[in-house]
Amino acid sequence: MRGFVERGYNVVASSRKVTQSAEIVASDRVALVDGHIGEPATAAKIVETALSRFKSIDALVNNAGIFFTKSFTDYTAEDFKSLVSTNLEGFLYVTQLSIKQMLAQKTGGSIVTITASLARNPIRGLPAAVPMITKGGLETVTQHLAMEYAKDGIRVNAVAPGVVDTPLHRETPKDVMASLSPMGRPSTVKEIADAVLFLTDATTITGDILYVDGGSHFGRW
């Protein structure tokens, strides 16, 4: 979010309790919307807020997502519903509304979605087949939408991280983190954000999956 504000964008940020966040603060350039992104009402509120506060929608970043690993046969129906709600419905509703607005504006736009390099290159010691149903689906829809709306100037791309050094991995041993990348280190949050900003600015790149994973998507190590 900081990168977009620094580049002159107005931003609508959303999560279940974003207004209670100590890291993200509302301002004249930043609006906050609480809610579960997998619900149509939350998507509608995000878009309504963007239009009422800032008058247009020019870029969308779909970065909400959940991920957990277990053996394929251990995933429950509730696990699957939770993954679909956040990872797929969380993409669908807000992207539909954003594209409708971009089409009405007739000025094009950019959509960048966070997927996962694990969807392309499975790791035997990291069982994640069911979450990757959703992440693989996001890769596919990215390319279909890129083709569908190319003539409208709406670019649709994705960033596919590998292992990333975030608070989510605070309990993960450093050597385990390092082993998940051919380069021997996880990516940083800034490196993922830089990739998102690059695709947002890259006016003739569309339908691309940009892997930020130290090379883990294309081989063995």
N, C-alpha and C positions, 0 to 999 in steps of 0.2 A: 504493500500500500504506500509506504513512504516514497518508493521510487516513482510512483505515478504522481503523487503530490509534488515532488521535486521537479517533475517534468511539466507541471502546469495543469494537470488534470484535476477536476473535482471528482471526489470518490464517494460512493456509497458502499460501506462495508457491512457485512452481515454475518452473524453466527447466532447460536441459540441465546447467548447472553452477552453479546458484544458491548452493550451499553454499560456492563459491569466490568469491562476489561480495564486493567491498569496500563496496558500498552497502547491501546487505541483510544484516542480522545476526539470527541466531536468538536468541529470548528466550522468556520464559514466555508471551508473547502471540503470538509469531511462530514457526511451524514451516517448515522448508525441505525441499523434495523435489526431488532431481535427477532428470532424465529427459526424454526427448523426448515432448512432449505428444501427438504423433500416434500413440503406441503405447498400446493398451488397458491394459497393465500400469502405465504411468505414471499414467493416470487413476485406476486402482484404488488405487494407493499414495497419491495425493492425498486421495481420499475416506477411505481407511482411517486416514490420519494425522489428518484433521480430526475423525473420530469418536473415535479413541483419545485424542487430546489435548484436544479441545474439546467433544465429545459431540453436536454438531449441525452441520448445514449450513443456513445462513440466507440466504447471498448468494454468488453465483458471478460472477466477472468473467473473461470469455474475452478475454484481450488478447494471446495469442500470435499471431504472424502474420509472414509474409515477403512481400516485394514487390520486384519488379524489372521494369524496362521493356525492351522490345525489339520490333521489328516482329513482327506476328502470325505470319508464316511462319518466323520464326527461333526460336520457342520449341520446345524439344526435348521428347521424351517424358520425359526425366529432369526437366526443368523442371516439367512438368505434375504428375508424381508428387510432387515436392517441395512444390509449392503445395498440392496436395490433402491431403497428409499433415499438414502443419502447420495450414493454414487451415481445412480441413473436418474431417478426422479429429480434429484437435486440439480442435475444438469438440464433435464428436459424442460421443465416449466419456465425457468428464468431465461433459458436460451431461446425458447419459442417467443416469449414476450419481447426479448431484446431484438431479435431479428425482425419482428413485426414493426417495431419502432424504427429500426435502421432503414427498413424498406420505405417507411413513410417519410423519413427525413431525406431520402435520396442522396445521401452523402457517404454511403459505404460504412465501413466499420471493421472492427477486429474482435474476434472471439478466440481466447486461448484457454484450453482445458488442461488440467493436470491429470495425466494418466499414470503409467508405471512401466518401467523397462522390463519388469518381471513378466508382463503379459507377453512379451516377445521371446524372452529367453528364460525358461523355467530353471530353477535351482533345486536340485534334489533335496538338499537339507533345509529348504524353506518352503514347506507345503502351503500353497496359497491358491489352489485351483479355483475355489468358489469366488473369492474376491477378484480374481483375474477374469472371471466371466464378465464382471462389470467393467473393469479397466480395458479389456480387449474390445468390449462394445463401444467404449468411448473413442478408442482409436478409429474404429470403423465409421462411426457416425461423424467424426471430424472430417474424414475424407469425403464422405457423401455430401455433407453440407457445404464443404468447400467447393465442390463441383456444382451443386445446385444453385449457389448464390454468387458464383464468380463474376458473372456479368453485372451483378448489382453492386460490385465493389466491396462485398462483405467477405473478408478473409477469415478462414477458420483453421486454426492450427492447434497443436498440443505440445506440451512439454512432458517428457517421460523420465522422471527421476529414477535413480537407483536408490541405494541407501543414502539417507540424508541425516546429518548431525542436527537433531532437534531434541527438545525435551522429551519427546515420545520415546527416545532411546537412552534416556538417562541411566537406566539400569542395565543396558546392554554393554558387555565388556568391550573395551576398545579394540582388542585383537579380533573379536568376532565382527565388529563393524568393518574393520580393515579388510577382512577376508572376503567380504561381499562385493569388492570392487577389484578389477584387474590392476588398477592403479594403486591399490593398497590404502586408500583413504576414502571416507564418505564425502559426498558433496556438502557444501554449506547452504544454508537458506539463501544467502545472498547470490550464490551461483544459480540457484533455481529462479530467483526473482529476476536476475539479469537476463536469463533465457526468455522469460515471459515478456520483459520489456523489449527485448530484441525483436521477438515475433510481432509484438504490437506495433512497432515502428517500421517493420520490413514490408513496404507497400506492395511488393509483387510476390511475396511468399504466401502461399495458401495450400492447405491440404498436407502440411508437413508435420511429422512427428519428430521433435527435436529431443534426442536422448542426452540427458545430463547424468551420466551414470558411470563414468570412468571406463567405458567400453564394455560393460557387462551384458549388453543386449545382443552382441554379435559373436560370442565365442565361448570357449571354455578356458579356465585358468586354474 
